[in-house]
Amino acid sequence: MKNTGIRFFQAIVIIIVHAITLIVISKWITGIQIDSPRAAIGAAIAYTLAQMAFWFVFIKFLSWLPAILYPILTFVLGGFAVMIVANVLPGIEIDSWVTGLRITLWITIVNGFLSTFLSIDQDAIVDRVVTRRMVKKHGKVETTAVPGFVFLEIDGLGEGQLHKAIDEGFMPNLKGWLDRGSHIITGWETDYSAQTGAMQSGILLGNNNEIPAYRWWDRSEQHVVISGDPRDAIKIEKNLSTGRGLLADGGASRGNMFSGDAEESILTMSTVLNKERGRGPGFYFYLLSPTILLRLLARFFAECVIEWKDAWLQKRRKDPYRISARKRSYAFLRAFMGPFLQDLATYMVVSDMLRGLPAIYALYPAYDDLSHFAGMHSPEAFKSLHETDRYFARIEKALKFSPRPYHIVVLSDHGQTLGITFENAFGITLEKLVQSLLKGEGEVYAAQNTHETWDKLGAVLDESIQDDTRTAKLIDNMLKNKKEGDMVVVGPQAEDEKARKSKVVIFGSGGAGLIYFTHSPERMTFEEIQKESPDLIIGLYSHPGVDFVMVKSAENGNMVIGKGGIYYLDDDKVEGNRNPIGHYGPNAARHLRREASFSNCPDLLVNSVYDPEKDEMYNFENQVSHHGAMGGPQNFGFVLHPASLHAGDEPIVTAEGLYKVMRGWRDQAAA
């Protein structure tokens, strides 16, 4: 009864707002006449009836036509439907279908703002009425009693932050699952490099070997590798895949970095350049529906307005963690990572469920991106989680129409740790620090900021030009000046040539700094670095913002050097007054040994200072909350899973460990 009451209230709000909108636009749009407020309410109801009539005609008779005709038909028919239905009512007059079209456009835009500001979920109706029927007409539906899996990843949400969001009422849908006992939360610990490239490869492929960070220097190829670059992601997945990924045997990847051996993938970095891959029908139905697209654009611009307000409030309250990167232009990237990508992900997941796919994995990136710019504890970060929770509620509603039962699993690939930037704290970047310690002994190339948002925008543009259609060719021609080979390149890019000419290459990964000597074909030893740059190592580990430096010694093996002590990883022994990794947990040495085993492990791995009392650490990137190193909440993700699925008796450690648990669930369900 409660939900029925909410839906009734929302319907009343929508009709009233539509009526007000009609009265306003009738004052300055010729061709529409409304005699009274009562007539406006009638027109608002007529609009709803017109939309129902349009979708009925479209689904029944026109959805078989070529996709390129969808926008034209929906515009023309939508205008005619509004004109015909409205003119039946007294006190309303619409002179042409063009006027009806203009009315449809404005009300659709208003609906977008309504759904953003009033949390009115009109898309659930589209899922139930439109998508379900479109899937039945165009999709191959697999009906079975074997449970499928829907894996929903909230990028960057640590276990502690999840509990806080649930306890403070920001995620009522997930709280309901926990209160009913249908789901439980199991925590897990990440690898050293707590970032999406390393964690998603481990979770989806069961293998994250040789991924030391989001970006690194490939010594053999003399190349800057970026996990989010489709050209590099293709090679990474090819090297790591065994054919037994989490999504093998008929699964779908939606918006991820790696495909997990899925048969269908969209907006997935490792497959986005592959024109032969399966996609599924959901993507094109979504983009080519003007009603949905206009609503999405309205949400996009509403989110921009919200970001400008939030940024102003952060500045007004003199937030000490505020960063220079939160410029006015960030609003457009926030809107892209939030309403745009998460709407797409949800629509595709619902479409996949209605077709009965056995496994679906979708990424929800808004929280992670916003927390980088605003902070993991900021009001806007928690509001973002509230929006994500609404998407999950929408997916849950679609369960009753799916042709098979589903286990819904919500998880994170890592968390985030709060901290002011290294530069703000000490007035110097890691790049400048290294330069000063080298004392002019050659060029330094630094890439200290991760650009996942630009990577995802590039993936959307790449996706749009991969089809063999006139529209794809048109978009391809528009973007030709932004292309390198088959890939659209946007945002800041790594410069291989500049890196090759530099003596030292430096990458920032949250609180981790990776330092490479480009002239060496293999990892340089402590002794070699000391001979070549005698001030570098001591200058790094003695800096007040650096907790430890990991380096390989020809004589002593891998060493972790900190203030007051050295941990000899190979011997598992500490010498000195202090264990430099003693406050990082019982698995710290294990994680560092794994990192040291990679062929492209940096010559020097620098970890900034982590304060366990404040639960904060300095950040080498220009971010508020960050991840990519070892220290604090960034290393502790979660899996919120059905209580009927056993996660094992031992703690889950590393992304590969999480893969084993979730792949085991799939195997058990199929047995």
C-alpha positions, 0 to 999 in steps of 0.5 A: 500500500505504501508503494501504491500511495507513493506512485499515486502521489508522484502521478499527481505531482507529474500531472500538476507540473505538466499542467503548469508547463502547458500554461507557461508554454501556451503564453509564448508558443503559437498554435496552442490554446488553453482556456483554463487551469482545468483544461491544462490539467486535462491536457496533461492527462491527454499528454499521458494518454498520447504517450501510451498511444504512441508506444502502442503503435510504435511497438506493434507496428513500427519497431521492425523498421531500420533503426535509422528511421526510429528518431524520425518516426517517433518525432512525427508520430509523437506530435500527431498523437499529442495533437489528436488526443488533446483536441478531443478534450474541451478547452484545448486546441492544438493547431498542428502536429508540429505544435504537438511535437514542440509540446512533447519536447518541452514536457520531456525536458521537464520530466528529466528535471523532475526525475532528478530533483524529485526522485521520481522514477519514470523509467521503471514504467518504460522498463515495464511497458516498452523495453519488455515488449521490445525485447519480446519482439526483437530479442532471443529470450531464454526461459529457464529455472537456472538462476542467473547473476546480475553483478552491479559494481559501485566503483570506489565504494569501500565497505565502511562507506557502504555501512555509513550510507545505509545507516544514514538512510542514503541507500534504502533499497539495499537496507531493505534487502539487508533488513529482510535477510535476503542479502548479507555483506561480506568484506574483502581486501584488495591487492596493493594497487587498489584501482579499477585496472588491477581489480577489475582484471582480477575480478572479471578475468581471474587474473591480474598478473603484471598490472602494477598500477593504472598506468606504468612503463613497459620496459620491453616496448618502451611504452606508457601503458594505460589500463583505460586505453582501449589499445592497451586494454585489448592486449592486457585482456588477451594476455590474462584471459583463460576463457574462464572469465566471470562472464564466460558462457553467455554473459554480458559486460556493460561499461567495464574495463575488461569483458570477463570473456563475455559474449556481449559487451558494450562500453567495455575498454578491452572490446570497444574497438572490436566491430565483430563482437556481440552487443545485444539490442539494448544500446540502440533502442535506448539511444534512438528513442528521442523521448528517453534521450531528451529526458537523459539530456535534461538530467545531464544539464540538471546535474551540471546545475547541481554540480555548480551549486555543490562546488560553490557550497564547498568553497563557501564552507572553506573545505580544507580538502578542496582541489583546484581540479574542481573547475566549472567545466567538471560539471559536464564530466560529472553529468556524463559519469552520473546520469548519462553512463548510469542510465545507460548501464541500467537500461542495458541491464534491464534489457539483458535480464528481460532476455534471460542472459545468464550473467551480467556485470555493469559498472556504476562509476559516479560515486568514485569520480565525484568523490575524487573531486568532492571527497568521499564524505561530502554530501554530494557523494552520499547523494550520488549513492542515493541515486545509484540505489534508485537504479538498483531498485529499478533493476529489482522491479524488473525481476518479476518480468525476467524469464529466469530467476536472478541473484543480484550481487552488489560489489565494489572493486576498491574503496577510497582514502581521504587526504590532502594532496602531496603538493598542498601539504608540502608545496612540491609535487613528486615530480619536482621532488625527484627532479631536485634529488636528481640534481639536473641529471636528465629529463623527468616525464611525469603523468601524475593524474588519472583520467578515467572520466576521459577514458570512458568518454572516449569509449562512448565515442568509440562505441558510436562509430563501430557499427556499419551504418550511415549514422556511424559513418557520419559520426566517424567523419565528425570525429576524424580529427580526434582519431588515432587509428581506429580509436577516438582520442579525447582528454589528456594523453600519455606521450610515449615519445617524450617519456622515451627521451626522459631519463626518469618516468613518474606515475601517480596512483593515488598515494603511490608513486611509480618511478622508472629509469627508462634506459634500463631494460629490467628493474634497476637494483638499489646498488645501481640507483645509488651509483647513478643517483646517490641522493634519490632513495634517501631523499625520498624515504626521508621526506616527511610525506613519504612512508616507505620506498620499495626497491630491489637489492642485488644483495638483499632482495626486495626491501621496504625502506622507511624512517627508522627501519627496513623490511626485507621482504624476501627474508620476512625480517625487519631491522631497525627501530620500526617496521615501515609497513607494520601499520598496514595490516597483516597482508601488507608484505604479501601484497608488496611481494606480489607487486615486486614480482611483476616484470614491470614493477617500478624501480622505486615504489613510493607510498605516501604517509598513511595516518591510521588515527585519522585514516588519511594519507597524502595523495600524489594526484590532484584529488580529494579522496583517492586510491591506487596504493596501500593504506586505509579504506581504499583497500577494503571493498565489499560484496553484498550478496544473497544470503543463500550464497556462501562466500567461504570461511576464509577472508577474501583477499585480492581480486583474484580471491573474489573472482574464485568466490563469485565464479564458484557461485556461477558454477554451483548455480549451473550444476 
